[in-house]
Amino acid sequence: LIRVARAKNYVTLHPDMKKGIIILSSIALLMCSCASEFNAVYKYGDQEAKYEYAKEFFARGKFQQAATLLEELVTMKKGTEEAQECLYMLGMAQYNNQDYQAASETFKKYGASYPRGIYAEPAAFYVGQSLFESSPEPRLDQSPTNGAINAYQQFMDLYPDSKLRNRAQERLYVLYDKLIQKEYLSAELYYNRQCASCDRAGTLSALWELHDSLPCGGGG
């Protein structure tokens, strides 16, 4: 769809191609503008400028830029009225940026620093939620799964009337099921590798005993 005129040294583009180039150019300019804006604030902005831009970047869904500014602001704003907001917003920026391990640590830090803070309840919930999101498939090490279970249980103990309680309880059922799957896979692997002559019924009976011992099982 590109017509080259031999008599003249130019290329005539199809209208759709022109539109595509204009759109791509606009996106490139916008990205450059956003990057330049962030770099200017990060390098030369004062404390208040960084604080306002951190909130703006967060609201615009630019969580990486927001987190970068907030990591500085958490220290800069310590002891001020904005300190709590900066720390909690940092955790949420990390969570939304899918940096779940960092988010869980930030929310834990908030809980330790501001146990009666205005964001203490959601921060406690998001400790568990961050670990829930980082919980691996059943065949892998389940340390994050156990950490999430403990965090959710602690959250429900601290805030028994929270509106987030039902969500935490639903996540617990998912996590307990994952532990059961992990134990089943481990038992199955042991049976297949080392215990071909063992009683399979006995192995399954042991798994059901494990299931009943968990809070989500028949005996919980």
C-alpha positions in Angstrom: 0.0 0.0 0.0 3.0 2.3 -0.3 3.1 4.1 -3.7 6.5 5.4 -4.7 6.5 8.2 -7.3 9.4 7.7 -9.6 9.4 11.3 -10.9 9.5 12.7 -7.5 11.6 11.6 -4.5 8.8 11.0 -2.0 6.6 8.2 -0.7 2.9 8.4 -0.4 1.4 6.5 2.5 -1.9 4.9 2.8 -4.2 6.9 5.1 -4.4 4.1 7.7 -0.6 3.9 7.8 -0.5 7.7 8.3 -3.0 7.3 11.2 -0.9 4.5 12.8 2.3 6.5 12.6 0.6 9.5 14.2 -0.7 7.4 17.0 2.7 5.7 17.6 4.4 9.1 17.5 2.0 10.5 20.0 2.5 7.6 22.4 6.3 7.9 22.1 6.1 11.6 22.9 3.8 11.0 25.8 6.2 8.3 27.2 9.1 10.6 26.8 7.2 13.4 28.5 6.3 11.2 31.5 9.8 9.9 31.8 11.2 13.5 31.7 8.7 14.6 34.2 9.5 11.8 36.6 13.3 12.3 36.2 13.0 16.0 36.8 11.0 15.5 40.0 13.2 12.6 41.2 16.5 14.5 40.7 15.6 18.1 41.5 12.3 18.1 43.2 12.0 19.1 46.9 10.2 17.1 49.5 6.8 18.5 48.9 7.1 18.2 45.1 8.0 14.6 45.4 5.1 14.0 47.8 2.6 15.5 45.5 4.0 13.8 42.4 4.1 10.4 44.3 0.3 10.8 44.9 -0.3 11.8 41.3 1.7 9.0 39.9 -0.1 6.6 42.2 -3.5 7.9 41.1 -2.5 7.6 37.4 -1.4 3.9 37.9 2.3 4.7 37.5 3.1 2.5 40.5 6.8 2.0 39.8 7.4 5.7 39.7 5.3 6.3 42.7 7.1 3.5 44.7 10.5 5.0 43.8 9.5 8.4 45.1 7.8 7.0 48.2 10.8 4.9 49.2 12.6 8.2 49.7 9.6 10.0 51.2 9.2 7.3 53.9 12.5 8.4 55.4 12.1 12.1 54.6 8.5 12.3 56.1 9.3 10.3 59.2 7.8 12.1 62.2 5.3 14.1 60.1 1.6 13.8 59.6 2.2 12.4 56.1 4.5 9.6 57.2 1.7 7.0 57.7 0.2 7.8 54.3 3.6 7.5 52.6 4.4 4.1 54.1 0.9 2.7 53.4 0.9 4.1 49.9 4.3 2.6 49.3 3.0 -0.8 50.2 0.0 -0.4 47.9 2.3 0.8 45.1 4.5 -2.3 45.5 1.4 -4.5 45.7 -0.1 -3.1 42.5 3.3 -3.4 40.8 3.2 -7.1 41.7 6.3 -6.8 44.0 4.5 -8.9 46.6 7.5 -9.7 48.8 8.4 -6.1 49.2 4.8 -5.2 49.7 4.3 -7.7 52.5 7.4 -6.3 54.3 6.2 -2.8 53.9 2.8 -3.6 55.3 4.4 -5.4 58.2 6.6 -2.3 58.9 3.4 -0.2 58.9 1.8 -2.5 61.5 4.9 -2.4 63.7 5.3 1.4 63.4 1.7 2.4 63.6 -0.3 -0.4 65.4 -3.2 2.1 65.9 -2.7 4.0 62.7 -5.5 5.0 60.3 -4.4 2.4 57.8 -3.6 -0.4 60.4 -6.5 -2.6 59.5 -6.1 -2.7 55.7 -2.3 -2.9 56.2 -2.8 -6.1 58.3 -5.0 -7.5 55.7 -2.6 -6.8 52.9 0.3 -8.6 54.7 -1.7 -11.8 54.1 -2.9 -10.7 50.7 0.6 -10.0 49.5 1.8 -13.4 50.7 -1.3 -15.0 49.2 -0.4 -13.6 45.8 3.2 -14.8 46.1 2.1 -18.3 47.2 3.5 -20.8 44.6 1.9 -23.9 43.0 1.5 -26.9 45.4 4.6 -28.8 44.3 6.9 -26.0 45.3 8.0 -24.8 48.8 4.9 -23.5 50.7 6.6 -21.0 53.1 4.7 -18.1 51.6 1.5 -20.1 51.9 2.1 -20.7 55.6 3.1 -17.1 56.1 -0.2 -15.9 54.4 -2.2 -18.3 56.6 -0.6 -16.9 59.8 -1.1 -13.3 58.6 -4.8 -13.8 57.7 -5.4 -15.5 61.1 -3.6 -12.6 62.9 -5.7 -10.1 60.9 -9.0 -11.8 61.9 -7.9 -12.0 65.5 -7.1 -8.3 65.6 -10.1 -7.2 63.6 -12.9 -9.7 64.1 -15.6 -7.3 62.8 -13.7 -6.1 59.8 -15.5 -5.9 56.4 -12.4 -7.6 55.0 -12.9 -10.7 57.3 -14.9 -12.7 54.7 -12.3 -12.1 52.0 -9.6 -13.3 54.4 -11.6 -16.4 55.3 -12.1 -17.2 51.6 -8.4 -16.9 51.0 -7.7 -19.2 54.0 -9.7 -22.0 52.4 -7.7 -21.7 49.2 -4.4 -21.8 51.1 -5.4 -24.8 53.2 -6.4 -26.6 50.1 -3.0 -25.9 48.6 -1.3 -27.4 51.7 -3.5 -30.5 51.3 -2.5 -30.8 47.6 1.2 -30.3 48.7 0.9 -33.2 51.2 -0.8 -35.4 48.7 1.8 -34.8 46.0 4.6 -35.5 48.5 2.9 -38.7 49.6 2.3 -39.7 46.0 5.9 -39.1 45.1 7.1 -41.1 48.1 4.8 -43.9 47.2 5.9 -44.0 43.5 9.6 -43.8 44.3 10.1 -45.8 47.5 7.0 -47.6 48.5 5.6 -49.5 45.5 4.7 -52.4 47.8 3.1 -50.2 50.5 -0.6 -50.2 51.2 -2.1 -47.3 49.1 -5.2 -47.3 51.2 -3.0 -46.7 54.3 -1.4 -43.7 52.5 -4.7 -42.2 51.5 -6.0 -42.8 55.1 -3.1 -40.7 56.4 -3.9 -37.9 54.0 -7.5 -37.8 55.1 -6.3 -37.6 58.7 -4.2 -34.6 57.7 -7.2 -33.1 56.0 -9.3 -33.5 59.1 -6.6 -31.9 61.3 -6.6 -28.7 59.3 -9.1 -25.9 60.2 -10.8 -26.2 56.9 -11.1 -30.0 57.1 -13.9 -32.1 58.5 -12.5 -32.0 62.1 -11.9 -28.1 62.1 
